[in-house]
Amino acid sequence: MKIDRNNILTALSILVFFLFVWWGNHHLTAYAVRVWEDTLIFLMLAAGYNLINGVTGQFSLEPNGFVAIGAYVTAILILTPAQKESMFIIEPMVPWLAHLHMSFLPALIIGGIVTAIVGFLLGFPVFRVRGDYLAIVTLGFGLTIRVVSNNTITITNGSLGLKGLPTYTNIWWCAVWAVVAMIVIMRIVDSAFGRAMKAIRDDEDAAIAMGINTLWIKQIAFVTAAFFEGVGGGLLASLITIISPTMFTFFLTFELLIIIVVGGLGSMTGTAIATLLVVWGSELLRVVEQPMNIFGLQIPGIPGMRMVIFSILLIVIMIFAREGIMGQREFSWDWLFNKIKGKRA
Amino acid sequence: MSEVILKCDRLTMRFGGLTAVRDFSIEIKEHMIFGLIGPNGAGKTTAFNMITGNLKPTEGRIYFYGQDITGLKPYKIVSLGMARTFQNIRLFSNLSVLENVLTGFHHKLKYNLIDAILRTPRFYKYENQMKEEGMALLESVRLADKANFRASELPYGERRKVEIARALATGPKLLLLDEPAAGMNPQETLDLMYFIQEIKDKFNLTIFLIEHDMKFVMNLCETIAVLDHGVKIAEGKPEEIRTNPDVIKAYLGDINA
């Protein structure tokens, strides 16, 4: 009975969410819709990132690399052969890729799968190390992807990047994928696999002694994260319509890191709240990058000022709320009902 | 005669130039409580780590029920029926007591990732079954009322019991306890002694433990081996060990020195 009630409530809230999306698509300004699209893509990216960093406790810095792979794969698949031919002016594209063309959904899924495979292969060497070393080697991966995409001219068009991508991404694509990502990730967390991930986070040696194949569990988290980050990259590519090697820098990873730390490492609820705060916050903070006139003091627009503010925010959170907004807690219907009953009693 | 459950054949572990354990050979029979004692730094934990697969011995072989397990991965050894606890209690501090125990079931998990994502009937069936088994296990060690406490909220003595319960969840035939009484007051130590005796009978276990507390070892163990500077200097019944001149020398120093 209880489980049924919770499932119905979850289904209802997803329905309400999609009603909101439908309403927003018709009534919100194009700008607001665009920010919502960003928010939902970032939610998917951050949820995946939190699975490996927060739930499994493997501090890694690779998402920009995964997003880049997903973006490139999807972009190459949705560009028409004619577009590719006109774009590759330094060197022609490798023939089998030049003729490949498909619709958006398979392109996104293949983007996700390719990224997941890369994640799987990457997992074997990087999970030989723990802690800070893992952060360093995965940071290196993000940089490697940038160098590779810059130099594999016959595949990625090198530093010229890919332009004029068809704009398939709309708020519906983002909303559906974000919901799918959240459901899949939360279900993994709330299963024996999630327990094993948390066990590894709390004490890896003890997890090994409990008979948990820790490499395998880390791989599950890593590959799941890679898949959704790849799909997110594909959505971003079609949203921005231009991709180049310099687009997916460490700043993307940094932004996701802020989101999961602010929300609470290991809490998907926290990730959702923090994504809203950070994406919308950084839109509101655009003001600080504009030229300002404070009491007669002329300040020219400083690009990157928002990042300074976010860094300060991160430090403040580290000092006052070390566990983030939600810590490791999750929202649950049971919790809500207990709260309501508690207040009445 | 009962069967030999664990046999170590001339185990040697070298770390660079240091030989931590040299030619360590023991045989443990089923349903025994076997104690390994020795002064600090004698190599007891190193011997443990070799048996559980955390360290790969430089030389020598380990047999579990006659099967050579030398160099197997720790999680493989666990699934064969060997579980351990740690010297400094290592619970999953952010998980509840029940969840801690459930991690012990992971190696015999009967549903896969797809079941978990799609929430198939199989997922619910085995998830519920695991929770019931976990509660039953906690019930049998009288920790059921603490099931939903976070592991970090429990007092020290109970944490040790949870750690043992978690090891029991893996379904071991041989349980290795690394200094179970470390850091406990006399009353807690006494409780633990009864507790170990109790679970041994209840779960039909063989127990291999390392301990510093002499009274604890002498009262609990049927056979004791003594390790000093990585070498086994004696093995026998508690009363033999108590009067063995080599053991006294190792612990108290040479009278003639």
Interface residues (C-beta under 8 A of the other chain):
Chain A: V184 R187 I188 S191 A192 F193 R195 A196 K198 A199 R201 D202 D203 D205 A206 A207 I208 A209 M210 G211 I212 N213 T214 I220 Q328
Chain B: T52 N54 K73 P74 Y75 V78 S79 A83 R84 F86 R90 L91 F92 S93 N94 L95 E99 L102 T103 G104 F105 H106 H107 L109 Y111 L113 A116 I117 R119 F123 E127 M130 R166 A167 A169 T170
